[in-house]
């Protein structure tokens, strides 16, 4: 998929709305070759998704071996609004707590006092973290109004062809 097509999908208003959410599902291939899909907080910086994890997270050796990932960001309503992204990761080990981690965890409802307590707990737990930076290489937005899953689009195309014969 060309970068201009990826940008077009990611710049749609609904995509922007989904990219402002707190959680994505990260899919990757574990070291044993089996698939994994985990919920993880993220932030969108305008061109890449940034996720953060502990330096001892089991997913890190797998991502070092195979940096190809898939992400799903969706809503809980019916029909769902779904943003699918495939990409590659770069791992960035940082001392202390990355700004992105504090940013996306700051969107949860907390009183100022709870926020101070939460941040102190985070700083006491982590001496550093790993930023997982995802560069999108493919994107699709499904809203079930103007866009559908590709298999459903194919079924509609086949039905329409049958009806015109």
N, C-alpha and C positions, 0 to 999 in steps of 0.2 A: 504494500500500500504506500503510495507516495505521501510525502510529508504534507503537501497541500490538502490532500483528502483527509488525513488524520486531523489536521488543524480545523478543517471545516466541520467535522463531527464534534470535536472537543469545544469549539466556540459556539455551538448552538445554545440558545438560552436554557433548554432542559439539561443539556450536558453540564453547563456552568452550575446549575442548581444542584445536580448530583455531585459534582466535584467539590461542592461546599459542604457536603455531609462529613460526618465524623469517621465512619467505618467503611472499609472495603473488605472483600474476601480475596486473599492472596492465594493463588494456586501455583504450585511449583512441584518439581520432581525430587523426592527425597533421595538420600544416598542409596537406599535399597532398591531404587527404581520404581517405587510405588508413588502414586499421586498424593498430594497433600493440599488441603484447602483450609485456610485459617482466617478467622476475622482479625483484623488489625486496624488500628487507627492510622490515619494518613492526613496529609495536607497537600494541596495542589499549589504549586508556585507559579503557574501560568504556562509552564512547558513540561514539567515533570511532576510525578507524584513522589512524595517523600514520606517514608515510613521509618520508624525507629524501633530498635529492639536492644535487648541486653547483649553484651559481648559474648555470652556463653549460650546464646539461643541455638537450639539444634538445627534450625533452618539455615544458618550461616554456612556451614560446610557444604550443604547441598546447593546453595545459591552460588557459592564459589565454583563448584564443579559445573553447574549448568545455570547460567544467568537468565534463561528464558522463563518468563512468568506470564500469568494471566490474572486479571483483576476483574471483579464484578462489584459494581456499586448500584444499589437498587432501592426501591421504595417498598413499603410494607402494604400498600393498598392494591386493590384489584381494579383494573389490570395494572400490573407493576410497570414502573418506568425503570429501564435497565440500561446501564452504560457498561459495555464490555471493552476491555483494553488488554492488548497483548503488548509485551515489551521486554526490554532487557534491563538488568539491574547493575548498578555500580554500588559497591559497598565502601562506606567511608567511616572508619573508626575515629571517634572523637573523644577527647577528654571532657569530662563533665556531661551536662545535659544539653542536647541540641535544642536550639530555639524552636525548631519545628515541633519537638515533643511537648514542650510547654505550651505552644500555640494550639495544637489540636486537642490536647487534653484540657485546655482552658475553655473549650466550648460547652462542656458539661455544666449544668447548673450547680453553682457553689456560691455560698456566701463569701465575702472577702476573707473572713476568718477561716473558713474551710479551705479556701484557696491557699492561704499562707501555710496552713498545716499540711495540706497535700504536697505542696512544693517542697517543704522541709523534709517530708518523708521520702520523696523522690530523690532529693539531693543526698540524703543519708544512705540510700540503698545503692545507687549507681555511682561508680567512680568514672564511668564513661559509658558510651553507647555506640551502636552502629547505625548510621543512617543508611537506609536502603532506598536508593534513588532509582526510580523506574522511568525510563525513557520510552514513551509509547511508540510502537512500530505498527500498530493496527488499532482501530477503534470502530465500534458500532453502537449506535443508540437505538434502542427498541422502545417505542412508546405505545404500540398496539393501536395507533391511530394512523400515523403516517409511515411508520416503519414496523416491520414484523420480523420474527426470526427467519433466517434464510430458507429453512425447510418449508415454512408456511408460505413464504413468497413463491417458492418453486411450485407448490401445490396449486396456488391460485393461478400462476402462469399456465400450468398444464390444463387446469379446468377451463380457463379462457380459450386456450387453443382448441380444446375439444368442442366447445360451444360454437366456435366460428367455422367448424368444418361442415 
